[in-house]
Amino acid sequence: MSSLHQDNLKHKDIPVMMYHRVVEKELLNSRYNIFVTQALLERQIKSFLADGYQLVTFKDLKNKAIEKPMVLTFDDGYLDNYQNLFPLLKKYNIKAVIFVLTDSLYNHWDVLRGEIKAELMSNGQLLELSNSGLVEIASHGMTHQQLPTLNYNDLKIELKQSKQKIEEIIHDEVVSFSYPWGMYGEREKQAVKDAGYLFGIATGDGGVYFKDDLFAIARVNMNATPLWTRLLRRLKWELTRKL
């Protein structure tokens, strides 16, 4: 990515939305409410498209200028992303980014914290999504640990080995990293950059736009609640205000 294009990205208004699971019916027993129904997601997608957004990936942003981009991101690599998200991507010819964990001993972090158990995608499914051209497969680390709690050597291993493992699976470059739990500081940002990533993505509740730091990109948390409609109104208001 050229320095000029990188500078342009830093100052561009690009909404980044955060999702996890995509399910057929609401999960009444979900502890963290980390889901959206397929029907609700489809309504959101229609709304984004009606507002003129192009739903793209971080790789797209790296490679070319896009007039009105938005990035849909999905954490953890749940099987229902393949079952319920992928058909929507194909139906509307749009793109998304999925952040996956690579250590099979730790990739069920949600169950360990009392969340409903959910299956994860296989390596073959990750490869299929990547080959479709509609999904960027990116890293969420190896073990979903809070990076600031790791010593520097373990931090480097977490970042580099997860990147390497995913690249071996999809036979393509990994350029984006999502901080587990959204926890990071200057040390973690620099380590992500040193590991060869081009984008560092945090969690929600930090704003709706890229700021001046491509390694501290905030996201809008799009859970299955009426809150998303208020977020969309806020997004429209802020964009209108800038015109």
Buried (B, 14 or more C-beta within 10 A) or exposed (E): EEEEBEEEBEEBBBBBBBBBBBBEEEBEEBEEBBBBBBEBBBBBBEBBBEEEBBBBBBBBBBEEEBEBBBBBBBBBBBBBBBBBBBEBBEEBEBBBBBBBBBBEEBBBBBEEEEBBEBEBBEBEBBBBBBEEEBBBBBBBBBBBBEBEEBEEEBBBBBBBBBBBBBBEBBEBEBBBBBBBBBBBEEEBBEBBBEBBBBBBBBBBEBBBBBEEEBBBBBBBBBBBEEEBEEBBEEBEEBBEEEE
